[in-house]
Amino acid sequence: MSSRPSSDRDVPVDPGAEVASEQSHATRDVLRAPRPRPGGRPARVLAAIALGGGLGSVARHLIGEAVPAQAGHFPWATFLINVSGCFALGLLMVYVLDVWPPSRYIRPFFGVGLLGGYTTFSTFTVEILRLAQRGAWTVADSYALGSLAAGLAAVWCGMALARRTAGIPVRGKEPR
């Protein structure tokens, strides 16, 4: 059991939580992220999120129009949107945390904005509810479980592809 370093005591986390002595750089980055300066640039970060969110929402709408849903049938558009968004998030996680130089706007634009506007948990849950209300339990169950499994697999594949293209060894394997 290790105690929190004194420099991290003012971080808003559960005071009873244990902090490992050796943190990944992603965790360290979050815990030691620079505090925003009063009068800083929050408007620019919000603009990056808004721009990304608008673009992601338009992309989602266009895919939804190209692959229309039919009542009682598998909602392919939302499934494809969410799985491809998971894949993109896997790519983004590796590139933002391990490859690209730090940037104030990359994560807000791509992660929160673009992928947040593109993917849709709310539509996913409403579609499951509607399928269940129509008595299409097999479709609802396969959609829910298939989305979860495919989403997790897509994140893993995105991370693996990003690591391979960036020359970062996949955890547990030595580089060739």
N, C-alpha and C positions, 0 to 999 in steps of 0.2 A: 504494500500500500504506500503510495507516494502522496505527498501533499502538493498543493498547487504552488508554483513558483510565485514569489512576491510580485513580480511584474504583471502577473495575470490575475491578481486578487480582485481587481476592479472590473473584471469581465463579467457581464450579466449571465452567469450560469448557476445552476443549482449549487448552493454553498456546500451541500453534503456530498456532491459528486467527487469521485476520485479522478485525478488526471494522471494518465500514464506519463512516466518520465521521458519516454521516447515517443514523440508524436510524429505522425506523418506530416510532410510539409503542408498538405492541404489543411489539416487540423491546425497546425501552427499558424498558417496564414490567416485563418478565420479568427483564432484567439488573439493574434497580435496585429490584426488589421489596423491600419491607421484610423484614428478617430476623425470623423468629418469636422472640418473647421467651421465655426459659426460664420455664416455668410459665404460658405464654400460654393460648390457647384452642384447642389442637388437638382436644380432645374435641368441641367444638361443630362444628368443620369436619368431623370424622369422622362426627358425627351427621347433618350435612347430606348427606354423601355416602351414608350408609347409608339415610336416608329416601328420597332420590332414587333410589337403586339398587333399593330395595324397590318403589317405585311403578313404575319402569321395567320391572322384571321381571314384575310383575303385568300391566301393559299388554301386554307381549310374550306372556305366557301366554294372555291372553284372545284376542289376535289369532290365535295358533296354534290355539286351540280353534275359533275361528270359521271359519278357513280351513285345514282339515286337509290334511296332506300325503298323497300316494299314492305308494307305492314305484315308482320308475322314472319318475315324472312331475316336471315343473318344480315346485320348492318355492316356491310363490307367497307363503306366509305370511312366510317368512324374507326373501324378496326385498322384499316390501312394507315389512316392518319396517325393514330396513337402509336402503332408499332413503328412506323417510320420516324415519328418524333422521338421515340425511345432510342432508336438507332442513332439519330442525330445527337441526342443528349450524351450517349456513350462516347461518340467522337469528340464532342465539345468538352466533356470532362477531362479527357486526356490532353487535348490541345491547350485548353485554358490553364490547367494546373501543372502540366509537365513540359510543354513545348513552347508556347508563345510567351513573349515577355509580358510582364504584368501590364494591364490596361484597366483604366477606370470604367470603360464603357463596353468592353467585349461581353462580359458575363451578363450585365443588365440587358444589353441589346439582344443577344442570341438566346441566353438561357431563360431569362424572365420574360422578355418581350416576344421575340420570334417564336420560340418553342412553347411559351405559355399561351400565346394567341393561337398557335397552330394546333396543339393537342387539346383534347377536351375530355376531362373526367366527368363533367356534368352531363354532357350528351350521352356518354357511355352509360352512366347510371340510369338516366331517363329511358334509354333504349332497353336496358335490361328490365326495368319496371314495366314498360309497355308490352314487351314480349311475354312477361309473366302474366300480365292482366289479360292477354289474349289466349292464355293457356299454352303458349309455345314454350313450355318448360325446357325441353331438350335444346332448343335454339338458345334460350336465355342462358342456360347453364354452360353450353359449349362456348358461347360468346364471352361470358364472364371468365371462365377458366382459360379459354384459349387466348384471350387478350392478356391476362396476367402472365401466362407462360411465354407467349410470343413477345410481350413487352420486355420481360426480364432477359430473354434470349437475345433480343435486339440490342439492349444496352450492352450486354457482354460482347456481342459481335462488333458493335461500334467501337467499344474500348479496345478490343483485340486488333481491329483494323487500324485504328489510330496509332496504337503502340507499334504495330508492324511498319506502317508507313513512316513513322517518326524515328524508327530505329531503336525503340525502347523495348527491352526484353519483357516478354509476358511474364508475370510473376510466377516463380517456381521453375522457370526454364532459363537456361543460359543462352546468350546470343550465339548464333551460328557463325 
